[in-house]
Amino acid sequence: MRRLGAGQSLRFVGSPEVERCMEASGPLVVADVVRWCIRQTWIQTRRCVPRWTTQGERFVRHQLAWSTNNLSAEDIENRFGEPDARSLEEMYGLNRSISGLESESDSALQVAIQGKCRRFAVARYEIAALEEEQERELSPEVEREQQVEPPQTAQPLSPHLHPDVERLFLHGDIVPSSSAFRSAISLFTQTSAAQHLEVTAWPDDFIATTDFCETVAGYTSSSVIDKFLRPVHWVVRSKSALVIISPHEANEMLESRANWVVSMHVFAPRTNTAARALQDLSFCAINSAEAIPVPSALHLCLFAGQTVYEEDECARLRKFLGLCHDGSVSAGIDGFCGPNHITPFRQSPVPFLMSIIAMRRGKPFHRSPLGRLLQG
């Protein structure tokens, strides 16, 4: 700041909110900025005077107690201890004197404290309000902080394109017993939901590639891969099956799309009412824009973890899962009314679906249409 104006300059920078707070009859000048800074400094100083006054009064009170000889233990507790609570009269009474120690001490320090309060026009009720605020800050509060436990460190598998997957795109058929494909629902046999999984209830033509299912290395058939499930984004539709593929496979096969005999579709599960429904696979379809059959779309949505459905979709879901909550037939506590000829499930699918949706979404979904359907 030395030699300001002689080779140096000073620029004031402030936000629009600060500029609106400055009172100026015309364009802002340096005097307006300096005047606003001084005013804000005075306001902040006055705001701190009640706290400073409380600390000063406590010091005077303790100093007076130390000067008294032969204090008993009870006297020390009464003079140095702080009250646990205050009466209504102390909190909201009409006594608004600047300080409550006039009768106890007339020391120079106490007089100076009172004079400072008068100078800043601080009343006793402001100090009481400060003490009340401190009491609220010290009151015990129950705090809940969610801690997300990250998955253990794992080595990712290198993506690869199997020749049988290329054959699917170019010829439209799936090689029997090929290691490139597996039942999509069998993916959950390596998750914590495996104990509730009923594989036979899901269709055989609902398939996923091995590259989609296997994401990390070093995991055996008995490992739990809840944290390493790949989201569903790309789906291939052939004449005989619906196949979920990995992003790497979709990217590698795009170059030869002119020779495809299948169609590839973009998919994402619908998790809020504002999102578009993509289960008909008509969005960004390559080689075809035809809607897929309703049962296949239903299986795909449940597998991917979709939680938002329309009313007619909920009715079909209720029928497929064998749920009945209206009391028309005998049902279990979770609404499962099977086994019967309507649903393919022999046991309640509710625990399994609750588990996989929790894995996929990672947050509560009880207020969604699917959550209300599963909980009755």
N, C-alpha and C positions, 0 to 999 in steps of 0.2 A: 504493500500500500504506500510505500515511500515514493515521493515525487509523482503523486497521482495527478494526471493532467499534463505532465511534462514527459511525454513519450509513453505513458501508460493510460489505460482507460478502464472503466468499470462498467459492466453490463449487468442489469438485473433481469433474471429469468424467473418466471412464475407460471403456474397453471392458470387456465381460464377461471377456475373457482376462486383463486386468490385475487385475480384481477377484478372479479365482480365484487369482492369484499372491500376493495379500496374505494373510498368516496372521493370523487374528483369531479369538478365542475366541467372540465374539458378533457383533453388528452392527458394521460398520465405523465407526470414529470418526476424527477428525482425526489422532490419534497414530498410527494404523495407516498412514495415507497417508504421513505424514512419515517414519515408520520405513522404509516400502518405498522411498521416494525416496532416502533416505540409503544403503540397502543397494544399490540399483541403481547409485548413483553410485560406491560403493566397488568394486563388481564391474567396472564399466567402467574405472575408474582402474587397477585391478590388471591388466585385460586390456591396457592400453596401456603398462604398465611394461616388458615385454620390448622393445617398439619403442623406448621412450625410453632403455633401457639400451644397446641396440645403437648408437644415435646417439651416446650419451655416450662409449662405448668408442672409437668411431671418432674422435671429437674429441680424446680424450686421446692416442690413437696418433698422430694427425697433429700435435698440439702437441709431442709428444716428438720427432717427426722434424724439425720446423722448428727446434727448439733445437739440433740437431746441425749442426756446421760441416763444410764441405768434403764435401758429399754428391755422389756421382757420379750419373750418369744411371741406372745400374742400381740404386743405393740408393734413389733417388726412386721408381722404378717398383715396387720391392719394398715400400717403406714406405707409399706412397699408393695403390697398386693394390689392387683387391679380387680374391680368388681366383676363378678361373673355375669351379672345382669343389672339392668336399671329399671326403676319404677316408671309407670306411665307419666307421672308428674315430671320426673327428670327428663324423659324423652320428649314430651309434648306440652310441658307446662308453659306458663307465661313469663317465666323468669328468663329474660334475655339480656342479662348483664354481661359485660364483656368477659369477665373472668369470675370464677367461683372461689377464688382464694383471697379475696380482700380481707376477710376476717382472720385468715391464718397468717398472712405475711404481708408486710409493707416494704419489702426489700427493694433496693434500686432495680434489681433485675425484673421483679414483678411489675414495678411501675413502668419500666421500659417496654415490657410485653404488652401491657394495657395501652400504652401510648401508641405502639405500632398497630394494634388492632383498631384504635380510633382513627389513625391516619389512613388506613385502608378501608374504613367503614365496615369492619367485620363484626357481625353480631354473634351472640352466644349460640343462637339456634343453628348457625352455619357450622360451628364446631361440633354441636350435637349431631348434626346430619353426617359429618365426617366420621364420628365415632360409630354411628349406626351403620355406615357403609363398611367400616372395618369389621364390625361384628358379622355382617353378611359374608365378607370375604373369609373369615375364620370359621364359619359354620361348616360342619362336615357335609360334603357332597359326594354322591355316588357317581362315579364316572365310568363309562364303558367305552373301551377302545378296542376296536377290532384289529386283530393281528393276523395277517395272512401268512400262512406258513408256505414258503416257496418249496418247490419240489427239489429232491436231491439232484446233485449234479450228475448228468448222464451224457454219454457220447452219442451224438446224432448219427443215424445211419445215412450213408450216401444214397441218394435217389438213383433209381435205375429203371430202364424201360425193358420189360421182358418181351421176347419175340411173340409170345402168345397174346400179349396185349395188342401188339401191332396187327396180328392176324384178326383180332376182334374188329379193329377199325376197318381193315381192308377187305375182309371176307364176311364179317358179321356173325361168326360162330365162335363158341367157347370150347376149347380143347378139353375133353373130359379128363378129370384127375390132374389137371395142370397145376403146378405150384404157383402160378401167377394169379390165381383167383381163389377166393374162399367165401364162405357165407358171411355176409356183412354183419349179421347179428352175433356171429361167433366171436367178433372182436371183443365183446363184453365178457367173455370167459376169462380174460386176464385182468378184470377189474374187480372192485369190491362188490359189484352188483351181481357177480357170478352165481352166488348162492340163491338168488331169486330168478335166475334166467331159465326160461323154458324154450329151448332152441326149436323144438318140433312145432311150436305154435306159429312160427314165422315162415313165410314162403321160401321155397328153394330157389326161385328166380330173382331173389334180392341178394346181389353179389357185390363184393368189394375187391379191389386188387390188393395183392400182398404189399405193394409199395405204399398204398394208402394206409394199411393197417399197422405196418411196422415202422416205427419212428425213431426208436433209440436202440443202441447196441447194449449187449450184456444182460438182456432180460430173458429169462427162461419162461417156460409155459406156466410156472407157478408164481411168476412175478405179478405185481399189481402196477398197472400203467394208467391209473386214473388221471394223473397230471400230464400225460403225454398223448392224449387223444387228439387226432387231427380233425379239424372242422370240415364239414361237407361243403364243397364249393363247385365241384365239377361232376356231372353225371352223364354217362353214356347210355343211350337207349338202342338196343338191337331188337330184332324180331322175337327173340326168345328170353331176354332178361333185361334187367335194369342194373347197371354196373356203376359203382362209385369209384372214381379214379383220383389219383393224387395230382397236385398242380404241376409237378414235373412231367408226368405222363401227358397231361393236357397240352403243355407247352411244346413237348417234343413232337407230338402228332399233328400240331397245327400246320406244319409245312406241307403235309401230304393230304390236306383236307379235300382236295379235288378228287381223290381216289376213294374217299370214304363210302361205305355202304351203311353206316350207322349215323346217328345224330348225337351231338354233344350239347349239353345245356348248362347254363349257369344257375346255381341254386344257393339260397341262403335261408336258414330257418327264420320264421317271423316271430320276433320276440316283443314287439310293441304294436299297438293298434295303428300307429301312423305309418308303419312300414308296409310295403306292397307284398301281397301274397305271391310267392314264386313256386308253389308246389305243382302247378300245372306244367312247369318247365317250358313255357312259351317265351320267357325273357332271354334275349341274346342267344337264341338257339341257332346252332350251325347245322345246316343240311335239312332241318325240319322245324316246323313251328306247331306241330300237332300236340294237343294236350295228351298227357299220359292217362291211363286208366285210374279211376279213383282209388282202388285198393292199393296200387303201387305208390301213389302220392301219399297215402296215409302212412304206409310203412316208412317211407323216406322221411317224412316230417317227424315221426316219433324217434327214429334213429338219430336224426340230426339235432334233436332237442328243441323243437318248435313248441312254443307255449301259447300262442295266440291263434285261435280258430274261430270261424264263423259258426252260427247256430246249427246250420245243416251239417257242417263238419263235426261238430261236437256230438250230434246225434249218431253219425256213422262211427265215430270213435267209441261212443258208449256201447254200441252194438258189437263192434269188433272186440273190445276189451271185456264184454260181458258184465257191464256195470248197470245196476238198477238201484236208484235211490228214492223212487216214488212209492215203494211199499207194495207194488202190484204183485211181486213174486217174492219168495223167500230168498234173502240175500245175507251175506256175511256182514261183519261190522264195517268193512271197507266198501260195501256195495257190490261185491262180486257175487253173481247169481249162478255161476257155472259150477261144474261143467255141464254143458248142454249142446244142442245141435247148432246154436247160433254163433257161439264163440269158439275159436280153436284152442283156447287156453283151458288147461285142466286144473290150474291153480291160479290164485289171484295175481294179476300182473301189476297191481298197484305198487308194491314195494320195489319191484324192478324199475318201473318207470320213474318213481320218485328218486331213485338212486342215480339213474343215468341223466335225468334232467339237471339234478344238482351238480353232477360232474361237468356237463356241458355248459351250464349257465354260470355256476359259481356264485349265485346270489339267490335270495328267496324268490319263489315264483307262485306263492300260494294265492295271490290275488288275481292271477292270470286265468283265462278260461280253462286251461288244462289243469291248473292247480285246484280250481273250484270243482272241476269234474272228478278229479281223483279223490278229493276230500269230501265229496258229497255236498 
